[in-house]
Amino acid sequence: MDPDSARQPQGNLGKASHAVIEAKVGPRGKHYLCGSFAAFTNIIVTFPIQKVLFRQQLHGVRVTEAVRQLQRDGLGRLYRGLLPPLLQKTTTVAIMFGLYEDFSRLLLSHARGSGAPEIVTRSTAAALAGIAEAALTPFERVQTLLQDHRHNGRFNNTAHTFRTLLRDYGVRECYRGNVLFFGLPLGIMFYPLNVVKSRAQAQVGGEFVPCRQVLMTVWRERGGSVAMLFRGATLNYHRSLLSWGIINSTYELLLKVF
């Protein structure tokens, strides 16, 4: 058989799938769709790593002890708490890529006559897309509660957790522990803020304690050791690199396929 003729159906199939996607979501919607699928792939692959990291942040234990905790919980609970980050990240990453493209197109069209550097308009587009993601932070709160083994008997699933928080404590409880975070380079320097967030979000009800007070409590509990505050920082760094590698490579691949 002629190799060219064998490849032709595959090429036609790719063009057909591309045409279907274009017809369904349009050329702009494609970036949202590909971003969402990229985030889905990343969460499925890295969620067990995130659970190990969360146990390190919450309890200040080594990686080996965090893994043993998950082993004691059992394989059936390894992906407990998966739905909130899945819903959050598939939406926020879709927003990030989609709005970045939309804002870039809009800002570049207005900046052509002004002489503004392209890097300025694209940086502004990235900032606007990042701000739009903040609305979905309650999913991270629910994820924390479902990952904490101390709440295994209290919260059944994502919907039950949301209902309980809203019914018993109100909307404000969904935003407990959400503080300002920075990018990867500063994320390592300010890693203890992640520890503070995990501790604050693991609490249900009661007084809203300032971040500084939570930090001092954790610091005293860990014997005043700065090193203990950074437990999990190395794993967090490598998980972040792996996540962005998966997201960007999957996103670029899907753009080519579709």
Secondary structure, DSSP 8 states (H G I E B T S, - for coil): --HHHHHHHHHHHHHHHHHHHHHHHHHHHHHHHHHHHHHHHHHHHHHHHHHHHHHHHHH---HHHHHHHHHHH-GGGTTTT-HHHHHHHHHHHHHHHHHHHHHHHHHHHHHTTTT--HHHHHHHHHHHHHHHHGGGTHHHHHHHHHH-GGGTTT--SHHHHHHHHHHHT-GGGGGTT------HHHHHHTHHHHHHHHHHHT--SS----HHHHHHHHHHHTTT-HHHHTTTHHHHHHHHHHHHHHHHHHHHHHHHH-
